[in-house]
């Protein structure tokens, strides 16, 4: 099966916590890698997200370590929606 990874930026205007994170993360812009797999639907091509990784710390923030934390794409979407509601 064909797969691809796309990189986007997730903007959080409030601190947030996702399953798998050790601590609440501060508001900011975060790089997100999304893994997708190619699926065929009625002779059309489509991509389905199968995984996501959030890069910590946020863009422009200094940290002693940099890491990619795997997250469920649905959990990330829910956190972004909640953040949008709070804004």
C-alpha positions as CSV (number, residue, x, y, z in Angstrom):
1,X,0.0,0.0,0.0
2,X,1.2,3.5,-0.8
3,X,1.8,5.9,2.1
4,X,2.9,9.5,2.4
5,X,3.7,11.9,5.2
6,X,2.6,15.5,5.1
7,X,3.6,18.2,7.5
8,X,1.3,20.9,8.8
9,X,1.2,23.4,11.6
10,X,-1.3,23.2,14.4
11,X,-2.0,26.5,16.2
12,X,-3.1,26.4,19.8
13,X,-4.1,29.6,21.4
14,X,-4.5,28.0,24.8
15,X,-2.5,25.4,26.7
16,X,-3.5,21.8,25.8
17,X,-2.9,18.2,26.7
18,X,-3.2,15.2,24.5
19,X,-3.1,11.5,25.4
20,X,0.6,10.4,25.4
21,X,1.9,13.8,26.5
22,X,3.8,13.9,29.8
23,X,2.6,17.4,30.6
24,X,0.3,20.3,29.5
25,X,1.9,22.1,26.5
26,X,1.9,25.8,26.2
27,X,0.0,27.7,23.6
28,X,1.9,28.1,20.3
29,X,2.4,26.7,16.8
30,X,3.4,23.0,16.6
31,X,4.7,21.0,13.6
32,X,2.5,18.0,13.0
33,X,3.5,15.1,10.7
34,X,0.5,13.1,9.4
35,X,0.9,9.7,7.9
36,X,-1.7,8.8,5.3
37,X,-2.3,5.7,3.2
38,X,-3.7,5.6,-0.3
39,X,-7.2,4.1,-0.8
40,X,-9.2,3.6,-3.9
41,X,-12.9,4.5,-3.7
42,X,-15.0,3.9,-6.8
43,X,-12.1,4.4,-9.2
44,X,-11.0,7.6,-7.4
45,X,-7.9,8.0,-5.2
46,X,-8.2,9.3,-1.7
47,X,-5.9,9.5,1.4
48,X,-6.8,8.3,4.8
49,X,-4.9,9.5,7.9
50,X,-3.5,6.6,9.9
51,X,-1.2,8.4,12.3
52,X,0.1,11.7,13.5
53,X,3.1,13.0,15.3
54,X,3.4,16.3,17.2
55,X,6.8,17.9,17.4
56,X,7.7,19.2,20.8
57,X,8.5,21.9,21.8
58,X,6.4,24.5,19.9
59,X,8.0,26.3,16.9
60,X,10.3,29.0,18.2
61,X,10.4,27.7,21.8
62,X,13.7,26.6,23.2
63,X,13.9,23.2,24.8
64,X,16.7,20.9,26.0
65,X,15.2,18.1,24.0
66,X,13.1,17.8,20.8
67,X,10.8,14.9,20.3
68,X,8.0,13.6,18.1
69,X,5.1,12.3,20.1
70,X,2.6,10.0,18.4
71,X,-1.0,11.0,18.8
72,X,-4.3,9.7,17.5
73,X,-5.5,11.9,14.7
74,X,-9.0,12.0,16.2
75,X,-7.6,13.2,19.5
76,X,-5.6,16.0,17.7
77,X,-8.7,17.0,15.8
78,X,-10.8,17.1,19.0
79,X,-8.1,19.2,20.8
80,X,-8.0,21.7,17.9
81,X,-11.8,22.0,17.9
82,X,-11.9,22.6,21.6
83,X,-9.1,25.2,21.2
84,X,-11.2,26.9,18.5
85,X,-14.3,27.0,20.8
86,X,-12.2,28.6,23.6
87,X,-10.9,31.3,21.2
